[in-house]
Amino acid sequence: MDIQIATLCDHAADYNGKLVITGTFDTLAARALPVVHPSCALALRFCFTPEDTGRHQLSINIINEDGDSLDPNNMPIKPDFEVKLPDNAPFITRNIIMNLQGLKFPESGIYSVDIGCDEEILIRLPLRIVKVTQGPDGQARLA
């Protein structure tokens, strides 16, 4: 199995197998910490081949620099899924969109969105949380 696309974004949708992504990002700027990001999405596009046929368990976890889950009560998220290709199909692709609401980041730093399958990390998306202040010229500056 191959992850063709993995990104955090403002919005994602699947239109008849086409993955539509709006506003991909890897940094959130906050004037105060902790900060709650009201709404975003994790957009994934998988490519499966006949070797991937069978049951699998996806794993999605947002962690801090120490490897601790952002929300230990609800993460990692571990849905099971089954891959079955039509006869004579060399591959199939599937889009997965996970809407994430109310993510609370307690401090600035580097976080990661870990995406795995069957207890193996497939990809790690970095997410930087930075605190900013407004300078005398009105421009945002890193705190």
Beta strands, then each sheet from edge to edge (+ up, - down):
strand 1: 2-15
strand 2: 18-25
strand 3: 27-30
strand 4: 35-48
strand 5: 54-63
strand 6: 80-83
strand 7: 92-105
strand 8: 109-117
strand 9: 120-134
strand 10: 140-142
sheet 1: 2+ 1- 4+ 7-
sheet 2: 3+ 9+ 8- 5+ 6-
sheet 3: 3+ 9+ 10-
end
